[in-house]
Amino acid sequence: MTEYVVLGVQAYSIPDEKTGERVEGISIYYLDLAEGYTFDKTDPKEAVGGFLPGKLTATLNDLKYFSTLPGIYDIETKMKRTSKGSVAKFVDATLKAPMNFESAMDQKLLSDSKINPSLPESSTGNKESGKSMNGSSKDLIKHTKS
């Protein structure tokens, strides 16, 4: 099994282009943190940077594996040959830990000097923006937009 950050899962039900029959399943959107990319500036056509999201498909029945989203999951896949080449097929997933992006967003916003609650007070006795900086990331976002 390989560890991935599963960002989300989305069900689909679409008609098959050739037969018209309904095709149902789920799309699993993930990040493979072991596959961080850096820019290769020697060939701009091949440049890629950061973490690019991946996608697996699975059956509707496989939705049961994703009880907590987003989360860190061990995911097992197997390679299947098709007429278009090899494709990774979903086999199994086990939740290792939940992820809390809101908490990460709070930490990011609090570390930004423009909205840091520890900014020096102005001559009026208020923080730099004149507004309270205590609260959730949603409150902080409102403060930065005003």
DRENDO-1510 file (C-alpha; in Angstrom, 1 decimal, always signed):
<recs>
REC; n; res; u; v; w
REC; 1; MET; +0.0; +0.0; +0.0 .
REC; 2; THR; +1.1; +3.6; -0.6 .
REC; 3; GLU; +0.2; +6.6; +1.5 .
REC; 4; TYR; -1.8; +9.4; -0.1 .
REC; 5; VAL; -3.7; +12.5; +1.0 .
REC; 6; VAL; -7.2; +11.9; -0.2 .
REC; 7; LEU; -8.7; +15.3; -0.9 .
REC; 8; GLY; -12.2; +14.2; -1.8 .
REC; 9; VAL; -14.4; +11.6; -3.4 .
REC; 10; GLN; -17.1; +12.3; -6.0 .
REC; 11; ALA; -19.7; +9.9; -7.3 .
REC; 12; TYR; -20.7; +9.8; -11.0 .
REC; 13; SER; -23.3; +8.3; -13.1 .
REC; 14; ILE; -22.9; +8.9; -16.9 .
REC; 15; PRO; -24.0; +7.2; -20.0 .
REC; 16; ASP; -21.5; +5.0; -21.9 .
REC; 17; GLU; -20.8; +6.8; -25.2 .
REC; 18; LYS; -21.0; +3.6; -27.3 .
REC; 19; THR; -23.7; +1.6; -25.6 .
REC; 20; GLY; -25.8; +4.3; -23.8 .
REC; 21; GLU; -25.7; +2.1; -20.6 .
REC; 22; ARG; -25.2; +4.0; -17.3 .
REC; 23; VAL; -21.6; +3.8; -15.9 .
REC; 24; GLU; -21.5; +4.5; -12.2 .
REC; 25; GLY; -18.6; +4.8; -9.8 .
REC; 26; ILE; -16.5; +7.2; -7.8 .
REC; 27; SER; -13.6; +9.4; -8.6 .
REC; 28; ILE; -10.9; +9.6; -5.8 .
REC; 29; TYR; -8.9; +12.8; -5.8 .
REC; 30; TYR; -5.5; +12.5; -4.1 .
REC; 31; LEU; -2.0; +14.0; -3.5 .
REC; 32; ASP; +1.0; +11.7; -3.5 .
REC; 33; LEU; +3.3; +13.6; -1.1 .
REC; 34; ALA; +6.2; +11.3; -2.0 .
REC; 35; GLU; +6.0; +12.6; -5.5 .
REC; 36; GLY; +6.9; +16.2; -5.0 .
REC; 37; TYR; +8.1; +17.9; -8.1 .
REC; 38; THR; +10.6; +20.6; -8.8 .
REC; 39; PHE; +11.0; +22.7; -11.9 .
REC; 40; ASP; +13.6; +21.6; -14.5 .
REC; 41; LYS; +14.5; +25.0; -15.9 .
REC; 42; THR; +16.6; +23.4; -18.7 .
REC; 43; ASP; +13.5; +22.3; -20.6 .
REC; 44; PRO; +10.5; +24.6; -20.1 .
REC; 45; LYS; +8.2; +22.2; -22.0 .
REC; 46; GLU; +8.8; +19.6; -19.3 .
REC; 47; ALA; +8.5; +21.9; -16.3 .
REC; 48; VAL; +6.3; +20.9; -13.5 .
REC; 49; GLY; +6.4; +22.0; -9.9 .
REC; 50; GLY; +4.7; +21.3; -6.6 .
REC; 51; PHE; +2.2; +18.5; -5.9 .
REC; 52; LEU; -0.2; +17.7; -8.7 .
REC; 53; PRO; -3.5; +16.0; -7.8 .
REC; 54; GLY; -4.1; +12.5; -9.1 .
REC; 55; LYS; -7.4; +10.7; -9.7 .
REC; 56; LEU; -8.4; +7.1; -9.4 .
REC; 57; THR; -11.7; +5.6; -10.2 .
REC; 58; ALA; -13.5; +2.9; -8.2 .
REC; 59; THR; -17.0; +1.3; -7.8 .
REC; 60; LEU; -19.8; +2.9; -5.9 .
REC; 61; ASN; -19.3; +0.1; -3.4 .
REC; 62; ASP; -15.8; +1.4; -2.7 .
REC; 63; LEU; -17.2; +4.6; -1.2 .
REC; 64; LYS; -17.3; +2.7; +2.1 .
REC; 65; TYR; -13.5; +3.0; +2.5 .
REC; 66; PHE; -13.6; +6.8; +2.7 .
REC; 67; SER; -15.3; +7.6; +5.9 .
REC; 68; THR; -13.3; +10.7; +6.7 .
REC; 69; LEU; -12.3; +13.3; +4.2 .
REC; 70; PRO; -9.9; +14.8; +3.7 .
REC; 71; GLY; -7.6; +12.2; +5.2 .
REC; 72; ILE; -4.4; +10.3; +4.9 .
REC; 73; TYR; -5.0; +6.9; +3.5 .
REC; 74; ASP; -3.0; +3.8; +2.7 .
REC; 75; ILE; -4.3; +2.9; -0.8 .
REC; 76; GLU; -3.7; -0.3; -2.6 .
REC; 77; THR; -3.9; -0.4; -6.4 .
REC; 78; LYS; -3.1; -2.9; -9.0 .
REC; 79; MET; -2.0; -2.3; -12.6 .
REC; 80; LYS; -4.4; -3.4; -15.4 .
REC; 81; ARG; -3.5; -3.4; -19.0 .
REC; 82; THR; -6.0; -1.8; -21.4 .
REC; 83; SER; -5.9; -1.0; -25.1 .
REC; 84; LYS; -4.6; +2.5; -24.1 .
REC; 85; GLY; -1.8; +1.2; -21.9 .
REC; 86; SER; -1.5; +0.4; -18.2 .
REC; 87; VAL; -4.0; +1.9; -15.7 .
REC; 88; ALA; -3.9; +1.8; -11.9 .
REC; 89; LYS; -7.1; +0.2; -10.5 .
REC; 90; PHE; -8.3; +0.8; -6.9 .
REC; 91; VAL; -8.2; -2.3; -4.6 .
REC; 92; ASP; -8.4; -1.2; -1.0 .
REC; 93; ALA; -7.9; +1.8; +1.4 .
REC; 94; THR; -7.3; +2.2; +5.1 .
REC; 95; LEU; -7.6; +5.6; +6.9 .
REC; 96; LYS; -4.4; +6.4; +8.8 .
REC; 97; ALA; -5.3; +9.9; +10.0 .
REC; 98; PRO; -7.9; +12.7; +9.3 .
REC; 99; MET; -6.7; +16.0; +7.9 .
REC; 100; ASN; -7.9; +19.4; +9.1 .
REC; 101; PHE; -7.3; +22.0; +6.4 .
REC; 102; GLU; -9.2; +24.6; +8.4 .
REC; 103; SER; -6.7; +24.3; +11.2 .
REC; 104; ALA; -3.8; +24.5; +8.7 .
REC; 105; MET; -5.5; +27.6; +7.2 .
REC; 106; ASP; -5.7; +29.2; +10.6 .
REC; 107; GLN; -2.0; +28.6; +11.1 .
REC; 108; LYS; -1.1; +30.0; +7.7 .
REC; 109; LEU; -3.2; +33.1; +8.2 .
REC; 110; LEU; -1.9; +33.7; +11.7 .
REC; 111; SER; +1.7; +33.5; +10.5 .
REC; 112; ASP; +1.0; +36.2; +7.8 .
REC; 113; SER; +2.4; +39.4; +9.2 .
REC; 114; LYS; -0.5; +41.4; +7.7 .
REC; 115; ILE; -3.0; +39.7; +10.1 .
REC; 116; ASN; -0.7; +38.6; +12.9 .
REC; 117; PRO; -2.5; +39.2; +16.3 .
REC; 118; SER; +0.9; +40.2; +17.8 .
REC; 119; LEU; +1.3; +43.3; +15.6 .
REC; 120; PRO; +2.4; +46.4; +17.4 .
REC; 121; GLU; -0.5; +48.6; +18.5 .
REC; 122; SER; -1.0; +51.9; +16.6 .
REC; 123; SER; -1.2; +55.3; +18.3 .
REC; 124; THR; -5.0; +54.7; +18.7 .
REC; 125; GLY; -4.4; +51.6; +20.8 .
REC; 126; ASN; -5.8; +49.3; +18.2 .
REC; 127; LYS; -4.0; +46.6; +16.2 .
REC; 128; GLU; -2.7; +47.8; +12.8 .
REC; 129; SER; -6.0; +47.2; +11.0 .
REC; 130; GLY; -8.0; +48.7; +13.8 .
REC; 131; LYS; -9.9; +45.4; +14.1 .
REC; 132; SER; -9.7; +42.5; +16.4 .
REC; 133; MET; -7.6; +39.7; +15.1 .
REC; 134; ASN; -9.1; +37.0; +17.3 .
REC; 135; GLY; -11.3; +34.4; +15.7 .
REC; 136; SER; -11.4; +31.7; +13.1 .
REC; 137; SER; -9.8; +31.7; +9.6 .
REC; 138; LYS; -13.2; +32.9; +8.2 .
REC; 139; ASP; -13.1; +36.0; +10.5 .
REC; 140; LEU; -9.4; +36.6; +9.5 .
REC; 141; ILE; -10.3; +36.3; +5.8 .
REC; 142; LYS; -13.1; +38.9; +6.2 .
REC; 143; HIS; -10.5; +41.3; +7.9 .
REC; 144; THR; -8.1; +41.0; +5.1 .
REC; 145; LYS; -10.7; +41.7; +2.4 .
REC; 146; SER; -12.0; +44.9; +4.1 .
</recs>
